[in-house]
């Protein structure tokens, strides 16, 4: 089985992940023991099976004020 390490903004936020699902602006992750975590306002940027790495990226929140 392939378990992933999950990174957000360069920081490892979860490991041993075997399931990932995008739900709108959120990503739901589940690890090998069944623990689930939801990350809000993110998207899956990259899945690298060889490196067993999944990278999340924060979504842009609107346009900056001028």
VMD Tcl script that builds the backbone (N, CA, C; Angstrom):
set m [mol new atoms 198]
animate dup $m
set s [atomselect $m all]
$s set {name element resname resid chain x y z} {
  {N N UNK 1 A 0.839 -1.175 0.000}
  {CA C UNK 1 A 0.000 0.000 0.000}
  {C C UNK 1 A 0.889 1.245 0.000}
  {N N UNK 2 A 0.348 2.320 -0.546}
  {CA C UNK 2 A 1.101 3.562 -0.672}
  {C C UNK 2 A 0.524 4.603 0.292}
  {N N UNK 3 A 1.295 4.980 1.308}
  {CA C UNK 3 A 0.860 5.999 2.261}
  {C C UNK 3 A 1.592 7.300 1.969}
  {N N UNK 4 A 0.852 8.393 1.959}
  {CA C UNK 4 A 1.406 9.691 1.596}
  {C C UNK 4 A 1.705 10.556 2.807}
  {N N UNK 5 A 2.746 11.369 2.665}
  {CA C UNK 5 A 3.012 12.474 3.568}
  {C C UNK 5 A 2.351 13.686 2.920}
  {N N UNK 6 A 1.660 14.496 3.725}
  {CA C UNK 6 A 0.925 15.640 3.188}
  {C C UNK 6 A 1.562 16.924 3.696}
  {N N UNK 7 A 1.796 17.846 2.756}
  {CA C UNK 7 A 2.438 19.115 3.072}
  {C C UNK 7 A 1.533 20.279 2.708}
  {N N UNK 8 A 1.560 21.315 3.553}
  {CA C UNK 8 A 0.846 22.562 3.302}
  {C C UNK 8 A 1.781 23.696 3.677}
  {N N UNK 9 A 2.066 24.560 2.719}
  {CA C UNK 9 A 2.977 25.693 2.918}
  {C C UNK 9 A 4.337 25.226 3.440}
  {N N UNK 10 A 4.833 24.116 2.904}
  {CA C UNK 10 A 6.153 23.610 3.254}
  {C C UNK 10 A 6.225 22.837 4.556}
  {N N UNK 11 A 5.119 22.727 5.269}
  {CA C UNK 11 A 5.095 22.041 6.555}
  {C C UNK 11 A 4.327 20.726 6.427}
  {N N UNK 12 A 4.894 19.653 7.008}
  {CA C UNK 12 A 4.186 18.371 7.002}
  {C C UNK 12 A 3.012 18.467 7.970}
  {N N UNK 13 A 1.792 18.254 7.448}
  {CA C UNK 13 A 0.593 18.396 8.268}
  {C C UNK 13 A -0.073 17.056 8.586}
  {N N UNK 14 A 0.323 16.004 7.865}
  {CA C UNK 14 A -0.265 14.681 8.101}
  {C C UNK 14 A 0.606 13.645 7.410}
  {N N UNK 15 A 0.585 12.417 7.929}
  {CA C UNK 15 A 1.328 11.343 7.276}
  {C C UNK 15 A 0.512 10.064 7.304}
  {N N UNK 16 A 0.994 9.069 6.566}
  {CA C UNK 16 A 0.317 7.777 6.432}
  {C C UNK 16 A -1.089 7.924 5.846}
  {N N UNK 17 A -1.258 8.887 4.937}
  {CA C UNK 17 A -2.555 9.153 4.316}
  {C C UNK 17 A -2.784 8.173 3.170}
  {N N UNK 18 A -3.975 7.562 3.178}
  {CA C UNK 18 A -4.314 6.599 2.124}
  {C C UNK 18 A -5.516 7.040 1.297}
  {N N UNK 19 A -6.152 8.163 1.690}
  {CA C UNK 19 A -7.357 8.625 1.000}
  {C C UNK 19 A -7.388 10.142 0.996}
  {N N UNK 20 A -7.714 10.723 -0.150}
  {CA C UNK 20 A -7.882 12.177 -0.262}
  {C C UNK 20 A -9.063 12.454 -1.173}
  {N N UNK 21 A -9.896 13.412 -0.756}
  {CA C UNK 21 A -11.048 13.792 -1.573}
  {C C UNK 21 A -11.216 15.305 -1.514}
  {N N UNK 22 A -11.419 15.903 -2.678}
  {CA C UNK 22 A -11.710 17.327 -2.773}
  {C C UNK 22 A -13.212 17.522 -2.620}
  {N N UNK 23 A -13.597 18.429 -1.718}
  {CA C UNK 23 A -15.008 18.764 -1.494}
  {C C UNK 23 A -15.151 20.276 -1.593}
  {N N UNK 24 A -15.393 20.775 -2.791}
  {CA C UNK 24 A -15.468 22.227 -2.987}
  {C C UNK 24 A -14.112 22.856 -2.729}
  {N N UNK 25 A -14.048 23.759 -1.754}
  {CA C UNK 25 A -12.787 24.422 -1.407}
  {C C UNK 25 A -12.057 23.716 -0.270}
  {N N UNK 26 A -12.457 22.504 0.046}
  {CA C UNK 26 A -11.853 21.753 1.141}
  {C C UNK 26 A -11.287 20.434 0.632}
  {N N UNK 27 A -10.357 19.874 1.405}
  {CA C UNK 27 A -9.802 18.557 1.104}
  {C C UNK 27 A -9.927 17.702 2.361}
  {N N UNK 28 A -10.493 16.513 2.202}
  {CA C UNK 28 A -10.634 15.560 3.298}
  {C C UNK 28 A -9.569 14.486 3.126}
  {N N UNK 29 A -8.835 14.206 4.204}
  {CA C UNK 29 A -7.780 13.193 4.193}
  {C C UNK 29 A -8.076 12.150 5.264}
  {N N UNK 30 A -7.691 10.886 4.980}
  {CA C UNK 30 A -7.847 9.813 5.962}
  {C C UNK 30 A -6.567 8.999 5.993}
  {N N UNK 31 A -6.108 8.654 7.191}
  {CA C UNK 31 A -4.869 7.881 7.310}
  {C C UNK 31 A -5.163 6.396 7.499}
  {N N UNK 32 A -4.093 5.610 7.663}
  {CA C UNK 32 A -4.217 4.150 7.717}
  {C C UNK 32 A -5.003 3.643 8.920}
  {N N UNK 33 A -5.089 4.418 9.987}
  {CA C UNK 33 A -5.855 3.983 11.162}
  {C C UNK 33 A -7.268 4.556 11.162}
  {N N UNK 34 A -7.644 5.245 10.077}
  {CA C UNK 34 A -9.001 5.741 9.930}
  {C C UNK 34 A -9.256 7.137 10.449}
  {N N UNK 35 A -8.220 7.810 10.956}
  {CA C UNK 35 A -8.399 9.187 11.420}
  {C C UNK 35 A -8.570 10.104 10.218}
  {N N UNK 36 A -9.523 11.014 10.326}
  {CA C UNK 36 A -9.864 11.910 9.229}
  {C C UNK 36 A -9.548 13.348 9.612}
  {N N UNK 37 A -9.076 14.118 8.633}
  {CA C UNK 37 A -8.828 15.548 8.831}
  {C C UNK 37 A -9.359 16.295 7.620}
  {N N UNK 38 A -9.962 17.464 7.885}
  {CA C UNK 38 A -10.427 18.317 6.794}
  {C C UNK 38 A -9.600 19.600 6.799}
  {N N UNK 39 A -9.098 19.949 5.621}
  {CA C UNK 39 A -8.348 21.185 5.441}
  {C C UNK 39 A -9.211 22.123 4.614}
  {N N UNK 40 A -9.487 23.308 5.163}
  {CA C UNK 40 A -10.392 24.252 4.518}
  {C C UNK 40 A -9.638 25.244 3.651}
  {N N UNK 41 A -10.290 25.672 2.579}
  {CA C UNK 41 A -9.754 26.678 1.650}
  {C C UNK 41 A -8.409 26.259 1.070}
  {N N UNK 42 A -8.321 24.994 0.652}
  {CA C UNK 42 A -7.113 24.477 0.004}
  {C C UNK 42 A -7.506 23.672 -1.228}
  {N N UNK 43 A -6.511 23.411 -2.062}
  {CA C UNK 43 A -6.692 22.503 -3.194}
  {C C UNK 43 A -5.501 21.564 -3.227}
  {N N UNK 44 A -5.665 20.432 -3.906}
  {CA C UNK 44 A -4.559 19.500 -4.101}
  {C C UNK 44 A -3.726 20.034 -5.256}
  {N N UNK 45 A -2.481 20.374 -4.974}
  {CA C UNK 45 A -1.586 20.930 -5.980}
  {C C UNK 45 A -0.821 19.831 -6.701}
  {N N UNK 46 A -0.344 18.838 -5.955}
  {CA C UNK 46 A 0.512 17.803 -6.547}
  {C C UNK 46 A 0.357 16.492 -5.794}
  {N N UNK 47 A 0.352 15.393 -6.546}
  {CA C UNK 47 A 0.407 14.044 -5.982}
  {C C UNK 47 A 1.598 13.357 -6.628}
  {N N UNK 48 A 2.578 12.965 -5.812}
  {CA C UNK 48 A 3.793 12.318 -6.308}
  {C C UNK 48 A 3.869 10.923 -5.688}
  {N N UNK 49 A 3.484 9.917 -6.461}
  {CA C UNK 49 A 3.450 8.545 -5.952}
  {C C UNK 49 A 4.860 8.046 -5.650}
  {N N UNK 50 A 5.817 8.376 -6.496}
  {CA C UNK 50 A 7.196 7.925 -6.286}
  {C C UNK 50 A 7.753 8.438 -4.962}
  {N N UNK 51 A 7.483 9.699 -4.643}
  {CA C UNK 51 A 7.972 10.301 -3.398}
  {C C UNK 51 A 6.969 10.134 -2.253}
  {N N UNK 52 A 5.827 9.489 -2.512}
  {CA C UNK 52 A 4.722 9.343 -1.552}
  {C C UNK 52 A 4.419 10.681 -0.869}
  {N N UNK 53 A 4.210 11.696 -1.712}
  {CA C UNK 53 A 3.995 13.061 -1.221}
  {C C UNK 53 A 2.747 13.647 -1.880}
  {N N UNK 54 A 1.934 14.311 -1.068}
  {CA C UNK 54 A 0.764 15.031 -1.555}
  {C C UNK 54 A 0.898 16.468 -1.054}
  {N N UNK 55 A 0.811 17.426 -1.966}
  {CA C UNK 55 A 1.003 18.828 -1.599}
  {C C UNK 55 A -0.313 19.575 -1.742}
  {N N UNK 56 A -0.689 20.258 -0.666}
  {CA C UNK 56 A -1.868 21.113 -0.667}
  {C C UNK 56 A -1.435 22.562 -0.839}
  {N N UNK 57 A -2.315 23.364 -1.426}
  {CA C UNK 57 A -2.034 24.792 -1.600}
  {C C UNK 57 A -3.250 25.580 -1.140}
  {N N UNK 58 A -3.001 26.651 -0.372}
  {CA C UNK 58 A -4.093 27.532 0.057}
  {C C UNK 58 A -4.698 28.233 -1.147}
  {N N UNK 59 A -6.000 28.400 -1.131}
  {CA C UNK 59 A -6.688 29.128 -2.188}
  {C C UNK 59 A -6.547 30.625 -1.943}
  {N N UNK 60 A -6.500 31.395 -3.018}
  {CA C UNK 60 A -6.450 32.849 -2.905}
  {C C UNK 60 A -7.798 33.332 -2.387}
  {N N UNK 61 A -7.784 34.238 -1.442}
  {CA C UNK 61 A -9.015 34.779 -0.868}
  {C C UNK 61 A -9.322 36.141 -1.472}
  {N N UNK 62 A -10.008 36.157 -2.600}
  {CA C UNK 62 A -10.407 37.414 -3.224}
  {C C UNK 62 A -9.238 38.176 -3.801}
  {N N UNK 63 A -9.507 39.371 -4.264}
  {CA C UNK 63 A -8.475 40.231 -4.845}
  {C C UNK 63 A -7.983 41.213 -3.794}
  {N N UNK 64 A -6.697 41.543 -3.817}
  {CA C UNK 64 A -6.191 42.529 -2.857}
  {C C UNK 64 A -6.798 43.904 -3.130}
  {N N UNK 65 A -6.997 44.676 -2.072}
  {CA C UNK 65 A -7.555 46.033 -2.214}
  {C C UNK 65 A -6.533 46.948 -2.866}
  {N N UNK 66 A -7.014 47.866 -3.689}
  {CA C UNK 66 A -6.120 48.817 -4.364}
  {C C UNK 66 A -6.278 50.177 -3.780}
}
mol reanalyze $m
mol bondsrecalc $m
mol representation Tube
mol addrep $m
